[in-house]
Amino acid sequence: MSEKELVHKEQIRVLVADDHPVVREGLACIIEDSKDMLVAGVAANGHEAVELFSQYKPDITLMDLRMPQMEGVEAITLIRQQSANARIIVLTTYDSDEDIYRALRAGAMAYLLKDTSRQELLNTIRAVHAGQKRISPEMALKLVERLNSPELSAREVEVLRLIVAGKSNSEIGTTLYITEGTVKTHVKTILKKLEASDRTSAATTALKRGLVRLD
């Protein structure tokens, strides 16, 4: 094995997945400037991330959460199905407790915001490559709050999403093919679980926690 091949073998191979070209290029430059790392591949969406992971088997995958075609959490899930030992770091602008919970539950080993420092990003890549998990105290607190919150059922999330969209109970019933009485029961349960006083409060809480998004 040549000296060049040996150096490459010892470097941490990183797959970058982000739908913003400037962010991808910036991350690639940061990684390539670090002597112990190299860019294994670059993906513009979750679907590409899964394909490139399968092709290149990187040591670390940097994964954005909001991407077209396939979002980050789904991509993480599929990658982990390919390789239970896949080491994935979420790098996102979103810090809601639901986003953190879903990403870590899917198998991410670290959760970083895009305003993190260059050095913190590199340190996290090295730590995760060494088998460590990384989450800031602020993120950990949000995760604890999420774990201590009552779980909404899939149907309740559907109803909540329509509440956020401004639909009436009658309109929700028509959309979901359930009676208005059933909708009222779901709304009552949702308010209780979210500790919300009314529909507006529930919608605000849902958006803040990342339970529902305005697309």
C-alpha positions in Angstrom: 0.0 0.0 0.0 1.4 3.4 -1.0 1.8 6.3 1.5 -1.0 8.1 -0.2 -3.4 5.1 0.0 -2.4 4.7 3.7 -3.2 8.3 4.5 -6.6 8.0 2.8 -7.4 4.8 4.7 -6.7 6.5 8.0 -8.9 9.5 7.1 -12.5 9.8 8.3 -14.7 9.5 5.2 -17.7 11.8 5.4 -20.9 11.8 3.3 -22.6 15.2 3.2 -26.4 15.4 2.7 -28.0 18.8 2.4 -30.3 20.4 -0.2 -28.6 23.8 -0.2 -25.7 24.0 -2.6 -23.9 26.7 -0.6 -24.2 24.6 2.6 -22.9 21.5 0.8 -19.9 23.3 -0.6 -19.1 25.0 2.7 -19.2 21.7 4.6 -17.1 20.0 1.9 -14.5 22.7 2.2 -14.4 22.4 6.0 -14.0 18.7 5.8 -11.4 18.7 3.1 -9.3 21.3 5.0 -9.1 18.9 7.9 -6.1 16.5 7.4 -7.8 13.6 9.1 -11.0 13.8 6.9 -12.2 13.6 3.4 -15.5 14.0 1.6 -16.8 10.5 0.5 -19.8 11.9 -1.4 -22.3 14.7 -1.6 -26.1 14.3 -1.7 -28.8 16.9 -2.4 -31.7 15.0 -0.9 -32.5 12.0 1.4 -32.9 9.6 -1.5 -29.4 10.4 -2.9 -28.0 10.1 0.7 -29.3 6.6 1.0 -28.0 5.6 -2.4 -24.6 7.1 -1.9 -24.3 5.6 1.6 -24.9 2.2 0.0 -22.3 2.9 -2.7 -19.5 4.4 -0.6 -20.1 3.1 2.9 -18.8 6.3 4.6 -17.5 6.4 8.2 -19.8 9.4 9.0 -22.9 10.8 7.4 -23.8 14.5 8.0 -27.6 14.6 7.5 -29.9 17.6 7.1 -33.5 17.1 8.2 -35.5 19.1 5.7 -34.8 17.9 2.2 -36.8 17.2 -1.0 -37.8 13.8 -2.2 -37.0 12.2 1.1 -36.4 13.9 4.5 -33.6 13.3 6.9 -35.3 11.1 9.4 -36.6 8.7 6.7 -33.1 8.6 5.2 -31.5 7.9 8.6 -34.0 5.0 9.1 -33.2 3.4 5.7 -29.5 3.8 6.1 -29.6 2.2 9.6 -31.6 -0.7 8.0 -28.6 -1.1 5.6 -26.1 -0.9 8.4 -26.9 -1.0 12.1 -23.5 0.5 12.8 -23.9 3.6 10.5 -22.7 6.7 12.3 -24.9 9.6 11.5 -24.8 13.2 12.6 -27.8 15.5 12.1 -26.9 19.0 11.1 -29.9 21.2 10.8 -31.5 24.6 11.6 -34.4 23.0 13.5 -34.2 22.5 17.2 -37.8 21.5 18.2 -38.1 18.7 20.7 -40.0 16.5 18.2 -37.2 16.9 15.6 -34.5 15.9 18.1 -36.6 13.0 19.4 -37.4 11.6 15.9 -33.8 12.0 14.7 -32.2 10.3 17.7 -34.9 7.6 17.7 -34.1 6.8 14.1 -30.5 6.3 14.9 -28.6 9.6 14.8 -25.6 9.7 17.2 -25.4 13.5 17.4 -27.5 16.5 16.8 -26.0 19.8 15.7 -27.4 23.1 14.6 -26.0 24.8 11.6 -24.8 27.8 13.6 -22.4 25.5 15.4 -18.7 26.4 15.2 -16.3 24.9 12.7 -14.3 23.3 15.5 -17.3 21.9 17.2 -18.4 20.3 14.0 -15.0 18.7 13.4 -14.8 17.6 17.1 -18.3 16.0 16.8 -17.3 14.1 13.6 -14.2 12.7 15.4 -16.2 11.8 18.5 -19.0 10.0 16.6 -16.4 8.2 14.5 -14.9 7.0 17.8 -18.3 5.6 18.8 -19.4 8.5 21.1 -22.8 10.2 21.1 -23.0 14.0 21.2 -25.9 16.2 22.2 -25.7 19.6 23.8 -27.2 20.3 27.3 -29.9 22.4 25.6 -30.8 19.6 23.2 -30.8 17.1 26.0 -33.3 19.2 28.0 -35.6 19.4 25.1 -35.3 15.7 24.6 -36.2 15.0 28.2 -39.3 17.3 27.9 -40.3 15.4 24.8 -39.9 12.0 26.5 -42.0 13.3 29.4 -44.8 14.5 27.2 -47.8 12.3 26.3 -47.6 10.7 22.9 -50.1 11.7 20.3 -51.6 9.0 18.2 -51.3 9.0 14.4 -54.9 10.0 14.1 -54.5 12.8 16.6 -51.5 14.2 14.7 -53.7 14.2 11.5 -56.4 16.1 13.4 -53.8 18.5 14.8 -52.3 19.1 11.4 -55.8 20.1 10.1 -56.4 22.3 13.2 -53.1 24.2 12.3 -54.4 24.5 8.8 -57.4 26.4 10.2 -60.0 23.7 9.4 -63.3 23.5 11.4 -64.4 20.3 13.1 -66.8 19.7 10.3 -64.1 20.1 7.7 -61.8 17.9 9.6 -64.4 15.2 9.8 -65.1 15.4 6.0 -61.3 15.2 5.2 -60.7 12.3 7.5 -64.0 10.5 6.9 -65.0 10.5 10.6 -67.9 12.0 12.4 -67.8 15.5 13.8 -68.4 14.0 17.2 -65.3 11.9 16.8 -63.3 15.0 15.8 -64.5 16.8 19.0 -63.3 13.8 21.0 -59.9 13.9 19.3 -59.6 17.7 19.8 -60.4 17.3 23.5 -57.7 14.7 23.9 -55.2 16.8 21.9 -55.8 19.8 24.1 -55.3 17.8 27.2 -52.1 16.1 26.0 -50.6 19.5 24.8 -51.8 21.3 28.0 -53.5 23.8 25.7 -56.5 25.9 26.6 -57.9 26.2 23.1 -57.3 25.3 19.4 -55.1 28.3 18.8 -52.9 27.5 21.7 -52.7 23.9 20.5 -51.7 25.0 17.1 -49.0 27.3 18.5 -47.6 24.5 20.7 -47.7 22.0 17.8 -45.6 24.4 15.6 -43.2 25.3 18.3 -42.5 21.7 19.2 -42.3 20.5 15.6 -45.3 18.2 15.9 -46.7 19.8 12.7 -45.1 22.0 10.1 -46.4 24.7 7.8 -45.3 23.4 4.4 
